[in-house]
Amino acid sequence: MSKNKRLATADSNRVLSSETPEFKVRITVIGDASASTLAFVRSALTGGGSEDDYCTLEKSHRIIRDVFIDSEADHSGFSNILSLRNSNKQKKVRLQLTAQSPNKLQLITDRSDAVIFLFRLGESSSLEAALSFKKVLDERLSKTIGSKPFFLVGNGSSSYNDELDASEIRALDKHHKGLAEDYKMKKYFEVSTKTGHNISKCLTDVIKQILRKSAATDTSCSV
């Protein structure tokens, strides 16, 4: 049996921690074919230890993973359950990360706490597609999306940055951040599914945004 199939059919009680997580968050990733949404989801498997130790893969497009978030560290990524330190600052979160077809907008709003719009850096058509998905979501489901946090994420930072000089990189970064702001997204990130660069930091920030939103409506939740 292949490793992918073995992970997909694994008992989640065996590969995930038996302890009940403090929080559960659901994040959806959408983008065109070149954005590599499946690769983004699979990249979240990395981070130390073996995949079976802390994560299960479901239906090839979704992972469920126990992670620990340091509520006071602004720039650190998440750590897997094997490297947990005894600290009151850390929150245990069960993360469900799903690559979703953009034509299933109702599923995105009903089953997600946050949405990542992923595009391929250097490909204008991919960026336009990501922004178009966000616009359609706003137009069709403005009454149901509420204050759900959205994020713009450019994939391919390593190879992309090798082709540009420093001034071009800064200019494009500023442009992408401006687009994220114009389209009312919380933040813009650059990641690389090839090297894993910035994946955990991106997801950490998204999770923290979800927990902060929860804390605003539930005084028992503090981040």
Disulfide bonds with the S-S distance in Angstrom:
none
